[in-house]
Amino acid sequence: MQRRESRGASGGPPRRAGASQILVGALFALLLLGTGAFVFGALNAQPMRSSAPSDAAGQPSAGTPGASQAPGTSTDPGPDASMGPGDPSGSPDPGTSPDPGASPDTSGPPPSTSPGTVEVAMPVVPVVGFWDMAPGLSRAELVAALEGDSQRYDSVLVPADDRAAIEAALGVTMGASVTDAQPDEILASVKDGALGLLRAADVTPRVRALALEDVELFGNDRVRSNLDWPLVISVTEPPERAWDQSAAVTIVAGGDSMMDRGIYERVINRDKGIDYPLDGGTIEITGRYCCGTFTGLGAYEVPEYRKTGNAGLVRAKLVDADLAFINLENPTPDNWTFHLHGTPFSGKPALLEIFTRAGIDWVSLANNHMYDYGPSGIEDTLRHLERFGLEYAGAGMDLEEARRYSVLPAGSSTVALLPCLTITPEIWARPDRAGTMPCNDDQMIPNIERASEEADIVIVFPSWGPEYTPFPQNSQQRFAAKWVAAGADVVVGFGHHMVAGMEEIDERLVFYSIGNFVFDQNWAEFTMEGILPEMTFYQGEMVQVRLNPFLTIDQAQPNFLDPAGDGEAVFREIRRGSEGLDLDF
């Protein structure tokens, strides 16, 4: 601080001081400065900036009383200084800073960090092939596999760089049969029946991550921090690979859903209640009988079934997701009418509670039945969705409104949802007419490109393709390739009214059809089957997906099938539809 010359009480000119007065004054000034420094230090206050650099020279720092320093420097790091690698806030990151009380690897010194890397408590995950629906592992089972004494796995692969750390974390010595491999080799090998271990940062949708000690790293039931996972090792990684479990998000998608016909019949006419459609649990198939019929398509076997409990599990899958969405296959016009069968479709607006009470956040309106009650039906639908607080996109009173897509929060991420319709061009929106969003390139490609700049995750949700077949058309493949090139992270299709093939395009998954969901087509097993993809994303990339096969019973209620049991029939249909497609899973 600059010293001011003292003036007399009268405000006149300063008095001239003698030598003794100067000495006493100097000693008094030093005493004041020392006292001020002590007070500042005690209060941890930031020192005031000097207007004259020479005044700061040789003065003690407020952060370190008595320490001398050069002009213009400070030993106080200040409020913006980093207290840990990669953390400008000074707060330890639970994903990158191991708990001091939990040291997963105590066999040697911690890994040294090099410039541009951080130390992280990295979860190590057991993985198997994508279609392998074996249950999770206990610690004892994992140890047995690593010691070469597994009853389940003849071949086990571990990351070459992590072998010693995994041994130390589990307190085991791996058997000679355990193979050291690079992550890409592990990803390729497990599809043939091997068990692999991978760092969480190396897991992709090509494999299925197993639970360990009944704990999940991915999906709705995932742990929320790295150190909640049973197997972590201390590693150094570039910041972009420094896995932070709290940043993972899960998104669940359902297919064709309606509020008319069989659904209305059960909920209203048979008084089963508004929650009945999504109160399903688990189910097993006990047999099949002949025959269900559908005009023009013939007769088909229909499954007999038995409920096995877990009522409400389907609802929980939707509620627990960071974001859940479906296709709403009917308008909700003010002049709605119940239809027992056939078309058109309409839904009583109050029945939108079927979905809001089950955690559905967003619905697509881009489908071939949204125009069943004309422009007024669309206008009424938009109003009722707003009234019930359901987000939506895919239709509007003109093309400009129909083109609007949604960007929604999902955990720590943002998600863009872009629905569109490839069929029935007569109901596509036009500049001067209500309708649905078409999948035309000149509409969709600019939207996807813009959405990829606005959101962390971009999902295209098309209504497309031929009905009642698992095989996608060439046009669907061309659309999907263009959308991925424009920035789509995943394409989740519907409209086949059954499950269809899957494909991987530039490391992005395409589900050509996930099947019906809350729908009443119980005349064939394939129209009753569907999947409810549970997709886990990390930093905008899909890292895992669980298909969650189900069977919709009683013309209204989806119930989950055991993936390792009756659900295999659903997977066979998907694999059949994937023949000839690029799906090396």
C-alpha positions in Angstrom: 0.0 0.0 0.0 1.2 3.6 -0.6 1.8 5.5 2.5 0.1 8.8 2.9 1.7 11.7 4.7 0.0 12.5 8.0 -1.9 15.9 8.2 -2.7 17.8 11.3 -6.2 17.8 12.8 -6.8 21.2 11.3 -6.1 19.9 7.8 -3.1 22.3 7.4 0.2 21.5 5.9 2.2 18.6 7.4 4.6 19.3 10.2 8.3 18.8 9.6 9.7 16.0 11.8 13.0 15.8 13.6 15.4 12.8 13.6 14.1 11.2 16.8 10.6 11.6 15.6 11.6 9.9 12.3 13.1 6.9 14.1 10.1 6.5 16.4 7.8 6.9 13.4 9.6 4.3 11.4 9.5 1.8 14.3 5.8 2.4 14.7 5.2 1.9 11.0 7.0 -1.4 11.0 4.9 -2.5 14.0 1.7 -1.6 12.1 2.9 -3.5 9.0 3.7 -6.6 11.0 0.4 -6.5 12.8 -1.4 -6.1 9.5 0.4 -9.0 8.0 -0.5 -11.2 11.0 -4.2 -10.3 10.8 -4.3 -11.0 7.0 -2.6 -14.3 7.5 -4.9 -15.3 10.3 -8.0 -14.5 8.3 -6.5 -16.1 5.2 -7.3 -13.0 3.3 -5.8 -12.2 -0.2 -3.2 -9.5 0.1 -4.1 -6.3 -1.6 -2.4 -5.5 -4.8 0.3 -2.9 -4.4 0.1 0.1 -6.7 3.9 0.5 -6.5 6.0 -2.7 -7.1 8.8 -1.4 -5.0 6.6 -1.4 -1.9 6.0 -5.1 -2.2 9.6 -6.0 -2.3 10.8 -7.8 0.8 7.4 -7.8 2.5 6.2 -11.1 4.0 3.6 -13.0 2.1 0.1 -13.1 3.7 0.1 -16.9 3.1 3.6 -17.5 4.6 4.3 -14.9 7.2 8.0 -14.0 7.4 9.0 -15.5 4.1 10.8 -13.3 1.8 10.3 -13.4 -2.0 11.1 -11.7 -5.2 9.0 -8.9 -6.5 5.9 -10.1 -8.4 5.9 -13.7 -7.0 3.7 -15.3 -4.4 3.9 -18.5 -2.4 0.1 -18.5 -2.0 -1.4 -20.5 -4.8 -4.6 -18.5 -4.7 -8.2 -19.7 -5.0 -7.8 -21.0 -8.6 -4.8 -23.2 -8.0 -5.2 -26.9 -8.8 -5.0 -29.3 -5.8 -4.9 -32.4 -7.9 -4.2 -33.5 -11.5 -6.9 -32.5 -13.9 -9.1 -30.9 -11.2 -9.0 -27.1 -11.5 -11.6 -26.8 -8.7 -9.2 -28.2 -6.1 -11.8 -30.9 -5.2 -10.7 -34.5 -5.5 -12.6 -36.3 -8.4 -14.1 -39.5 -7.0 -13.5 -41.2 -10.4 -9.8 -40.2 -10.7 -8.6 -40.0 -7.1 -8.5 -43.3 -5.2 -9.9 -43.2 -1.7 -6.8 -43.1 0.6 -8.4 -45.8 2.7 -8.9 -48.2 -0.2 -5.7 -49.2 -1.9 -6.5 -51.9 -4.5 -2.8 -52.7 -5.3 -0.4 -52.7 -2.4 2.3 -54.9 -3.9 4.5 -52.1 -5.1 4.9 -48.4 -5.7 2.0 -46.6 -7.3 2.3 -46.0 -11.1 4.2 -42.9 -12.0 2.4 -40.2 -14.0 3.9 -38.7 -17.1 3.0 -35.3 -18.5 -0.6 -35.4 -19.9 -1.7 -38.4 -17.8 -3.6 -38.8 -14.5 -3.7 -41.5 -11.9 -7.1 -43.2 -11.7 -8.7 -46.0 -9.8 -9.7 -48.0 -12.9 -12.5 -50.6 -12.7 -11.5 -53.9 -14.2 -14.5 -55.7 -15.7 -15.1 -59.4 -16.7 -16.5 -59.6 -20.2 -17.9 -62.3 -22.5 -19.3 -62.4 -26.0 -22.3 -60.2 -26.8 -24.7 -63.1 -27.2 -23.4 -65.0 -24.1 -26.1 -64.6 -21.5 -24.3 -66.4 -18.7 -24.8 -65.0 -15.2 -22.4 -62.8 -13.4 -19.4 -63.9 -11.4 -18.7 -64.1 -7.7 -15.2 -63.2 -6.5 -14.5 -66.9 -5.9 -15.5 -67.8 -9.4 -13.3 -65.1 -10.9 -10.3 -66.2 -8.8 -10.9 -69.8 -9.9 -10.9 -68.7 -13.5 -7.7 -66.8 -13.1 -6.0 -69.7 -11.3 -7.0 -72.0 -14.2 -9.6 -73.9 -12.2 -12.8 -72.7 -13.7 -15.8 -74.9 -14.5 -17.2 -72.3 -16.8 -14.3 -71.0 -18.9 -11.4 -72.9 -20.5 -9.9 -69.7 -21.9 -9.2 -66.5 -20.0 -7.5 -63.4 -21.3 -6.2 -60.4 -19.3 -4.6 -57.1 -20.4 -0.9 -57.7 -20.6 -0.2 -54.4 -18.8 -2.5 -55.1 -15.9 -1.7 -58.7 -15.0 0.4 -57.9 -12.0 -2.0 -55.3 -10.7 -5.0 -57.6 -11.0 -3.1 -60.4 -9.2 -2.2 -58.0 -6.4 -5.8 -56.6 -6.2 -7.3 -60.1 -5.9 -4.4 -61.7 -4.0 -4.0 -64.5 -6.6 -1.3 -65.9 -8.8 -2.7 -66.4 -12.3 -2.3 -69.8 -13.9 -0.2 -70.5 -16.9 -3.3 -71.0 -19.0 -4.3 -67.3 -18.6 -3.3 -65.4 -21.7 -1.8 -61.9 -21.8 -3.4 -59.9 -24.6 -4.1 -56.4 -25.9 -7.6 -55.0 -25.4 -8.5 -55.4 -29.1 -7.5 -59.1 -28.9 -9.7 -59.6 -25.9 -12.6 -58.0 -27.6 -12.2 -60.3 -30.6 -11.6 -63.5 -28.6 -14.5 -63.5 -26.1 -17.1 -64.0 -28.8 -15.8 -67.5 -29.2 -16.5 -68.4 -25.6 -13.6 -67.0 -23.7 -13.7 -64.9 -20.5 -11.8 -61.6 -20.7 -10.9 -58.8 -18.3 -10.8 -55.2 -19.5 -10.4 -51.8 -18.1 -13.7 -50.0 -18.1 -12.3 -47.5 -20.6 -11.8 -50.3 -23.1 -15.3 -51.9 -22.9 -17.4 -51.6 -26.0 -20.9 -52.8 -27.1 -19.3 -55.7 -28.9 -19.0 -57.5 -25.5 -21.2 -58.1 -22.6 -19.9 -56.9 -19.2 -20.7 -59.3 -16.4 -21.8 -58.4 -12.9 -19.2 -59.1 -10.2 -20.3 -60.0 -6.7 -23.9 -59.0 -7.8 -22.6 -55.5 -8.6 -23.1 -53.9 -12.0 -20.8 -51.4 -13.7 -23.3 -50.6 -16.6 -27.0 -50.1 -17.0 -29.6 -48.7 -14.6 -28.3 -50.7 -11.6 -24.7 -49.5 -12.1 -22.6 -48.4 -9.2 -22.1 -44.6 -9.0 -18.4 -44.4 -8.3 -15.3 -46.2 -9.3 -14.5 -47.4 -5.8 -17.9 -49.0 -5.4 -16.8 -51.6 -8.0 -15.3 -54.8 -6.5 -12.1 -54.8 -8.6 -10.1 -51.6 -9.2 -6.5 -51.1 -10.0 -4.4 -47.9 -9.9 -3.3 -46.9 -13.5 -2.2 -43.8 -15.3 -4.3 -42.8 -18.3 -4.7 -39.7 -20.5 -7.5 -37.5 -19.1 -9.9 -38.6 -21.8 -9.6 -42.2 -20.6 -9.6 -41.5 -16.9 -12.8 -43.3 -16.2 -15.3 -41.5 -13.9 -18.2 -43.9 -13.1 -20.4 -41.0 -12.0 -20.4 -39.6 -15.6 -22.1 -42.7 -17.1 -25.7 -42.4 -18.3 -28.3 -45.0 -19.3 -31.0 -44.6 -21.9 -33.9 -47.0 -22.4 -35.9 -47.2 -25.7 -39.3 -48.8 -26.3 -41.0 -49.5 -29.7 -44.5 -49.2 -31.0 -47.0 -48.3 -28.2 -50.7 -47.4 -28.3 -53.7 -46.6 -26.1 -56.5 -48.0 -28.3 -57.8 -51.5 -29.1 -56.5 -54.2 -26.7 -54.9 -51.7 -24.3 -58.1 -49.6 -23.9 -60.1 -52.9 -23.5 -58.0 -54.0 -20.6 -57.4 -50.7 -18.9 -60.9 -49.3 -19.1 -63.5 -51.9 -20.2 -62.1 -54.7 -18.0 -61.1 -52.3 -15.3 -57.5 -53.5 -14.9 -56.3 -49.9 -14.2 -54.1 -47.3 -15.7 -50.9 -49.0 -14.4 -51.7 -52.4 -15.8 -49.8 -52.2 -19.2 -46.4 -51.4 -17.6 -46.7 -53.4 -14.4 -45.3 -56.5 -16.1 -42.6 -58.5 -14.4 -41.0 -61.8 -15.6 -42.5 -64.6 -17.6 -41.7 -68.0 -19.0 -43.1 -69.8 -22.0 -44.7 -73.1 -21.2 -45.8 -74.2 -24.6 -47.2 -73.1 -27.9 -50.6 -73.7 -29.6 -52.1 -73.2 -33.0 -53.1 -70.8 -34.1 -53.3 -67.1 -34.1 -54.5 -65.5 -37.3 -54.1 -62.2 -39.1 -56.0 -61.5 -42.3 -53.7 -61.8 -45.3 -50.7 -63.2 -43.4 -52.0 -66.7 -42.4 -51.9 -68.6 -39.1 -49.1 -68.7 -36.6 -48.2 -70.5 -33.4 -48.9 -68.5 -30.2 -47.0 -69.0 -27.0 -48.5 -70.2 -23.7 -46.9 -68.6 -20.7 -46.7 -68.4 -16.9 -45.8 -65.4 -14.9 -42.8 -65.9 -12.6 -43.2 -62.8 -10.4 -41.3 -59.5 -10.2 -44.3 -57.4 -11.0 -43.4 -53.9 -11.8 -40.0 -54.8 -13.2 -40.8 -53.3 -16.6 -41.9 -50.0 -15.0 -38.7 -49.9 -12.9 -36.6 -50.3 -16.0 -38.1 -47.2 -17.4 -38.3 -45.2 -14.2 -34.6 -45.9 -13.3 -33.2 -44.8 -16.6 -31.7 -41.4 -17.0 -33.9 -41.0 -20.1 -36.7 -43.3 -21.4 -38.6 -42.9 -24.6 -41.1 -44.7 -26.9 -43.0 -44.4 -30.1 -46.6 -43.2 -29.6 -48.5 -45.0 -32.4 -51.8 -43.1 -32.1 -53.0 -39.5 -31.9 -54.9 -38.3 -28.9 -57.7 -36.3 -30.5 -60.5 -34.6 -28.6 -63.0 -36.7 -30.6 -61.2 -40.0 -29.9 -63.1 -43.2 -30.4 -62.4 -46.7 -29.0 -61.6 -49.3 -31.8 -61.7 -52.9 -30.8 -59.7 -53.9 -33.9 -58.4 -52.5 -37.2 -57.6 -48.9 -38.0 -57.6 -46.0 -37.6 -56.1 -45.6 -34.1 -56.9 -43.0 -31.5 -56.3 -42.7 -27.8 -58.2 -41.2 -25.0 -56.0 -38.3 -23.9 -56.3 -39.3 -20.2 -54.6 -42.6 -20.9 -51.3 -40.7 -21.5 -50.9 -41.4 -17.8 -50.0 -45.0 -18.8 -46.7 -43.6 -19.9 -46.1 -40.6 -17.5 -46.7 -42.8 -14.5 -44.0 -45.2 -15.7 -41.2 -42.7 -16.2 -41.5 -42.2 -20.0 -39.8 -38.8 -20.7 -40.4 -38.4 -24.4 -42.5 -39.8 -27.3 -42.0 -39.9 -31.0 -45.0 -38.8 -33.2 -43.3 -39.7 -36.5 -45.3 -42.7 -37.5 -47.9 -43.8 -40.1 -50.9 -43.5 -37.7 -50.3 -40.0 -36.3 -52.4 -38.5 -39.1 -55.4 -40.9 -38.6 -57.5 -38.0 -37.3 -56.1 -35.4 -39.6 -54.6 -32.0 -38.8 -57.0 -31.4 -35.9 -55.9 -34.8 -34.4 -52.3 -33.7 -34.5 -53.1 -30.3 -33.0 -55.0 -31.9 -30.2 -52.2 -34.4 -29.6 -49.6 -31.7 -29.2 -51.8 -29.9 -26.7 -52.5 -32.9 -24.6 -48.8 -33.9 -24.5 -48.0 -30.5 -23.3 -50.7 -30.8 -20.6 -49.3 -34.1 -19.4 -45.7 -32.8 -19.4 -44.5 -35.3 -22.0 -41.7 -34.2 -24.3 -42.2 -35.0 -28.0 -41.0 -34.5 -31.5 -41.8 -35.8 -35.0 -45.0 -34.1 -36.0 -46.4 -30.6 -36.2 -48.8 -28.2 -37.8 -46.4 -27.5 -40.7 -43.0 -28.8 -41.8 -41.1 -26.2 -39.8 -42.7 -27.5 -36.6 -42.4 -31.1 -37.5 -38.7 -30.7 -38.2 -38.0 -29.6 -34.6 -36.1 -32.3 -32.7 -35.6 -32.5 -28.9 -32.5 -32.0 -26.8 -33.0 -33.3 -23.3 -30.8 -33.8 -20.2 -29.9 -37.3 -19.2 -27.7 -37.5 -16.1 -24.5 -35.6 -16.8 -25.2 -35.6 -20.6 -27.5 -34.1 -23.1 -29.3 -36.2 -25.7 -30.7 -35.2 -29.0 -33.7 -37.3 -30.2 -34.6 -37.1 -33.9 -37.6 -39.1 -35.1 -38.7 -39.4 -38.7 -40.9 -41.5 -41.0 -39.9 -43.2 -44.3 -43.3 -44.6 -45.4 -46.8 -43.1 -46.2 -45.5 -39.8 -47.8 -49.0 -38.6 -48.1 -49.0 -37.7 -44.4 -45.6 -36.0 -44.3 -45.7 -32.4 -43.1 -45.4 -29.7 -45.8 -44.7 -26.0 -45.5 -48.4 -25.3 -45.4 -49.8 -28.6 -44.0 -49.7 -30.6 -40.7 -48.1 -34.0 -40.7 -45.1 -36.0 -39.7 -41.3 -35.5 -40.1 -40.0 -37.2 -43.2 -36.7 -39.0 -43.3 -35.6 -37.1 -46.5 -32.0 -36.3 -46.6 -32.6 -32.6 -47.1 -34.5 -32.5 -43.8 -32.6 -35.1 -41.6 -29.0 -34.6 -42.5 -28.8 -30.9 -41.5 -30.7 -31.6 -38.4 -28.3 -34.4 -37.4 -25.3 -32.3 -38.1 -26.7 -29.4 -36.0 -27.7 -31.8 -33.2 -24.3 -33.3 -33.0 -22.9 -29.8 -32.1 -25.7 -29.2 -29.5 -25.8 -32.5 -27.7 -23.4 -35.1 -26.3 -25.5 -38.0 -27.7 -27.5 -38.1 -30.9 -30.2 -40.7 -31.4 -32.1 -41.1 -34.6 -35.5 -42.9 -34.1 -37.1 -43.8 -37.4 -40.4 -45.4 -38.2 -39.5 -47.4 -41.3 -39.1 -50.7 -43.2 -41.4 -53.5 -44.2 -43.8 -55.0 -41.7 -43.5 -58.5 -40.3 -40.0 -59.3 -41.4 -36.7 -59.2 -39.6 -34.8 -58.2 -42.7 -34.1 -54.5 -43.4 -34.3 -53.1 -46.8 -31.4 -51.7 -48.7 -32.9 -48.2 -48.4 -32.8 -48.5 -44.6 -29.2 -49.4 -44.7 -28.5 -46.4 -46.9 -30.4 -44.1 -44.6 -28.5 -45.4 -41.5 -25.1 -45.0 -43.1 -25.9 -41.4 -44.0 -27.1 -40.6 -40.5 -24.1 -42.1 -38.9 -21.8 -40.1 -41.2 -23.7 -37.0 -40.3 -23.2 -37.5 -36.5 -25.7 -40.0 -35.2 -24.4 -42.1 -32.3 -27.0 -44.8 -32.6 -30.1 -45.5 -34.8 -33.0 -47.1 -33.0 -35.6 -48.2 -35.5 -39.2 -49.5 -35.2 -42.1 -50.2 -37.6 -41.5 -53.8 -38.6 -43.9 -54.8 -35.7 -41.3 -57.4 -34.7 -37.6 -57.4 -34.0 -35.2 -57.1 -36.9 -31.5 -57.3 -37.6 -28.7 -55.2 -36.1 -25.7 -53.7 -37.8 -22.5 -51.8 -36.9 -21.6 -48.9 -39.1 -18.4 -47.0 -38.3 -18.5 -48.4 -34.7 -22.1 -47.1 -34.3 -25.0 -49.5 -33.7 -28.1 -49.6 -35.8 -31.2 -51.4 -34.5 -33.4 -51.8 -37.5 -36.4 -52.7 -35.4 -36.8 -53.2 -31.7 -40.4 -54.5 -32.1 -43.7 -53.7 -30.5 -43.9 -52.6 -26.9 -47.3 -51.7 -25.4 -49.2 -53.2 -28.4 -52.0 -55.7 -28.9 -50.8 -57.9 -31.8 -51.0 -61.2 -29.9 -51.7 -63.3 -33.0 -48.1 -64.5 -33.5 -45.1 -65.0 -31.2 -43.0 -62.7 -33.3 -45.4 -59.8 -33.0 -45.5 -60.4 -29.2 -41.7 -60.3 -28.9 -39.6 -57.2 -28.5 -36.5 -55.8 -26.9 -36.1 -52.8 -24.6 -32.5 -51.7 -25.2 -30.8 -50.4 -22.1 -27.9 -48.3 -23.5 -25.1 -47.0 -21.3 -23.1 -44.0 -22.6 -19.9 -42.5 -21.4 -18.6 -39.2 -22.7 -21.0 -39.4 -25.7 -20.0 -43.0 -26.7 -22.2 -46.1 -26.2 -20.1 -48.5 -24.1 -22.7 -51.2 -23.4 -26.2 -52.3 -24.3 -28.5 -54.8 -22.8 -31.3 -56.0 -25.1 -33.9 -57.0 -22.4 -36.1 -59.4 -24.4 -39.8 -59.4 -23.5 -43.2 -60.9 -24.5 -46.3 -58.7 -24.6 -49.2 -60.7 -23.1 -52.9 -60.2 -22.8 -52.8 -57.7 -25.7 -51.4 -55.0 -23.4 -48.6 -55.9 -21.0 -44.8 -56.5 -21.8 -43.1 -59.0 -19.4 -39.4 -59.8 -19.5 -38.1 -63.1 -20.7 -35.0 -64.8 -19.2 -32.2 -63.8 -21.6 -30.5 -67.1 -21.1 -33.7 -69.0 -21.5 -36.8 -68.1 -23.5 -35.3 -64.8 -24.5 -32.9 -66.7 -26.8 -35.8 -67.1 -29.3 -35.9 -63.3 -29.6 -32.1 -63.2 -30.1 -32.3 -65.8 -32.8 -34.7 -63.7 -34.7 -32.4 -60.7 -34.5 -29.4 -62.7 -35.6 -31.5 -64.1 -38.5 -32.3 -60.6 -39.6 -28.6 -59.6 -39.2 -27.4 -62.2 -41.7 -25.4 -60.5 -44.4 -25.1 -57.3 -42.3 -21.9 -55.9 -40.8 -22.3 -57.3 -37.3 -19.2 -59.0 -36.1 -20.5 -59.7 -32.6 
